[in-house]
Amino acid sequence: MTPAAPRRPNALHSQATAAAPQIDLGTVALDEARPAALSVLDQGEIIELSIKPSPCYVAIVAARFAVVALAVAAIGMVLLQTRGLPQAPYVVAAAILAAIVRVGLASLQWASRVYVLTNRRVLRFSGTLHVRVAECPLARISAVEKSQASYQRLLGLGSIRMQPADERESMVWNHIARPEEVHSIVFRAVQRAQSHR
């Protein structure tokens, strides 16, 4: 009787179709982040994909705060017109300024965020004042999952989560365009890396 082949305990699995059509997304990377990306690469490491979140990232991140601030501004305008409160113009101006500042901060966060896939790792560059680099070796990833909240689905966006087998904090690429294609590219890269271990 031939013994059954041993089952790998940490076999890679995916929650989206791995056989999605292969589409070249090209390389879209922030000029300031490219030197940082190159400086953290090991010898023989090759960048296979470098993308940014969708520009909708700004609206998604800032939306809740901006809506609240503009609601406060609207209440201030009503109070100014109905009761003539002298403080109302200052409340309106402060609320509008706060909304503008939050959108500006979200824009800086978007501009500094880059997601990179190499032949060895997935990386995330972020940070407005100081560049922070998060990384996870492909060989340690046990699952690659694509998720789409209802608002992301409406915008054609999604998020990709790479879960390490050792249960460390997962790597997430948020609010990316064409999530099916990106998921397929990352999943195949993880499969290749693990098949060569």
C-alpha positions as CSV (number, residue, x, y, z in Angstrom):
1,M,0.0,0.0,0.0
2,T,1.5,3.3,-1.1
3,P,1.5,5.9,1.8
4,A,-0.4,9.1,1.1
5,A,1.6,12.2,0.4
6,P,2.0,14.3,3.6
7,R,-0.2,17.3,3.7
8,R,1.6,20.6,4.3
9,P,0.3,22.1,7.6
10,N,0.6,25.7,6.4
11,A,-0.7,25.3,2.8
12,L,-1.4,28.6,1.1
13,H,-5.1,29.3,0.5
14,S,-6.9,32.1,-1.2
15,Q,-10.4,33.5,-0.8
16,A,-10.6,34.8,-4.4
17,T,-10.1,33.0,-7.7
18,A,-6.5,32.2,-8.3
19,A,-7.0,31.8,-12.0
20,A,-8.0,35.4,-12.7
21,P,-6.6,36.7,-16.1
22,Q,-3.1,37.9,-15.9
23,I,-3.1,41.6,-16.5
24,D,0.0,43.8,-16.4
25,L,-0.7,46.6,-14.0
26,G,2.6,48.3,-14.8
27,T,4.6,50.1,-12.1
28,V,3.0,53.2,-10.5
29,A,5.2,54.3,-7.6
30,L,5.7,57.6,-5.8
31,D,9.0,59.2,-6.8
32,E,10.0,59.9,-3.1
33,A,9.2,56.3,-2.2
34,R,11.2,54.6,-4.9
35,P,14.6,55.4,-3.4
36,A,13.3,54.1,0.0
37,A,12.1,50.9,-1.8
38,L,15.4,50.4,-3.5
39,S,17.3,51.0,-0.3
40,V,15.5,48.2,1.6
41,L,15.9,45.6,-1.2
42,D,18.3,42.7,-0.7
43,Q,20.7,41.5,-3.4
44,G,18.9,39.7,-6.2
45,E,15.5,41.0,-5.0
46,I,13.3,42.2,-7.9
47,I,10.2,44.6,-7.7
48,E,7.4,42.8,-9.5
49,L,4.6,45.3,-8.6
50,S,4.5,48.8,-7.2
51,I,1.1,50.5,-6.8
52,K,-0.6,53.2,-4.8
53,P,-4.1,53.1,-3.3
54,S,-6.8,54.6,-5.5
55,P,-7.1,58.5,-5.2
56,C,-10.5,57.7,-3.7
57,Y,-8.5,56.8,-0.6
58,V,-8.5,60.5,0.3
59,A,-12.3,60.7,0.3
60,I,-12.8,57.4,2.1
61,V,-10.3,58.3,4.9
62,A,-11.5,61.9,5.4
63,A,-15.2,61.4,4.7
64,R,-16.5,60.8,8.2
65,F,-14.7,63.7,9.8
66,A,-15.4,66.0,6.9
67,V,-19.2,65.2,7.0
68,V,-19.3,65.9,10.8
69,A,-17.4,69.1,10.4
70,L,-19.6,70.3,7.6
71,A,-22.7,69.4,9.6
72,V,-21.4,71.5,12.5
73,A,-20.8,74.3,10.0
74,A,-24.4,74.0,8.7
75,I,-25.8,74.1,12.2
76,G,-23.7,77.2,12.8
77,M,-25.2,78.9,9.7
78,V,-28.7,78.1,10.9
79,L,-28.0,79.5,14.3
80,L,-26.5,82.6,12.7
81,Q,-29.6,83.2,10.5
82,T,-32.2,82.3,13.1
83,R,-30.8,83.6,16.4
84,G,-28.0,85.9,15.3
85,L,-25.5,84.4,17.7
86,P,-22.2,86.3,17.5
87,Q,-20.1,83.2,17.9
88,A,-21.8,81.4,15.0
89,P,-19.4,82.7,12.3
90,Y,-16.4,81.5,14.2
91,V,-17.9,78.1,14.6
92,V,-18.7,77.9,10.9
93,A,-15.2,79.0,9.9
94,A,-13.5,76.6,12.4
95,A,-15.6,73.7,11.2
96,I,-14.8,74.4,7.5
97,L,-11.2,74.8,8.3
98,A,-11.1,71.5,10.2
99,A,-12.7,69.7,7.2
100,I,-10.1,71.2,4.8
101,V,-7.2,70.3,7.2
102,R,-8.5,66.7,7.4
103,V,-8.8,66.3,3.7
104,G,-5.2,67.8,3.3
105,L,-3.9,65.3,5.9
106,A,-5.6,62.4,4.0
107,S,-4.0,63.6,0.8
108,L,-0.6,63.5,2.4
109,Q,-1.3,60.0,3.7
110,W,-2.3,58.9,0.2
111,A,0.7,60.5,-1.4
112,S,3.1,58.7,1.0
113,R,1.5,55.3,0.7
114,V,3.0,52.7,-1.7
115,Y,2.4,49.0,-1.9
116,V,5.3,46.9,-3.2
117,L,5.6,43.2,-4.2
118,T,9.0,41.8,-4.8
119,N,10.0,38.2,-5.6
120,R,10.6,37.7,-1.9
121,R,8.4,40.0,0.1
122,V,5.3,42.2,0.3
123,L,6.0,45.7,1.6
124,R,3.9,48.8,2.6
125,F,5.5,52.2,2.7
126,S,3.6,54.9,4.6
127,G,4.1,58.0,6.8
128,T,3.8,61.7,6.2
129,L,6.8,62.9,8.1
130,H,8.9,59.7,8.4
131,V,8.7,56.8,6.0
132,R,7.6,53.6,7.8
133,V,8.1,50.3,6.1
134,A,6.1,47.2,7.0
135,E,7.1,43.9,5.3
136,C,6.3,40.2,5.2
137,P,8.3,37.5,3.4
138,L,6.3,35.6,0.8
139,A,7.4,32.3,2.2
140,R,5.6,33.0,5.5
141,I,2.3,33.9,4.0
142,S,-0.4,31.3,4.6
143,A,-3.4,33.2,3.1
144,V,-4.1,35.9,0.6
145,E,-7.6,37.3,0.9
146,K,-9.5,39.9,-1.1
147,S,-12.2,41.8,0.6
148,Q,-14.6,44.5,-0.6
149,A,-16.8,46.6,1.7
150,S,-20.0,47.7,0.0
151,Y,-18.7,51.2,-0.6
152,Q,-15.5,49.8,-2.1
153,R,-17.5,47.6,-4.4
154,L,-19.4,50.6,-5.7
155,L,-16.1,52.4,-6.4
156,G,-14.5,49.3,-8.0
157,L,-12.0,49.1,-5.1
158,G,-10.9,46.4,-2.6
159,S,-8.4,45.4,0.0
160,I,-5.8,42.6,-0.1
161,R,-4.8,40.9,3.2
162,M,-1.7,38.8,3.4
163,Q,-1.8,36.6,6.6
164,P,1.5,35.2,7.9
165,A,1.5,31.6,9.0
166,D,3.1,32.5,12.3
167,E,0.1,34.6,13.2
168,R,1.9,37.9,13.3
169,E,0.0,41.0,12.3
170,S,-1.3,40.7,8.7
171,M,-0.2,42.9,5.9
172,V,-3.1,44.8,4.3
173,W,-3.1,46.8,1.1
174,N,-6.2,49.1,1.4
175,H,-8.4,50.7,-1.2
176,I,-6.7,49.5,-4.3
177,A,-8.1,49.6,-7.8
178,R,-8.6,46.3,-9.7
179,P,-8.4,44.2,-6.6
180,E,-9.1,40.9,-8.5
181,E,-6.0,41.4,-10.7
182,V,-3.8,42.5,-7.8
183,H,-5.0,39.6,-5.7
184,S,-4.1,37.1,-8.5
185,I,-0.7,38.6,-9.0
186,V,0.2,38.5,-5.3
187,F,-1.3,35.0,-4.9
188,R,0.8,33.6,-7.8
189,A,3.9,35.3,-6.4
190,V,3.4,33.7,-3.0
191,Q,2.9,30.3,-4.7
192,R,6.1,30.7,-6.6
193,A,8.1,31.7,-3.6
194,Q,6.8,28.8,-1.5
195,S,7.3,26.2,-4.3
196,H,11.0,27.1,-4.3
197,R,11.6,26.8,-0.6
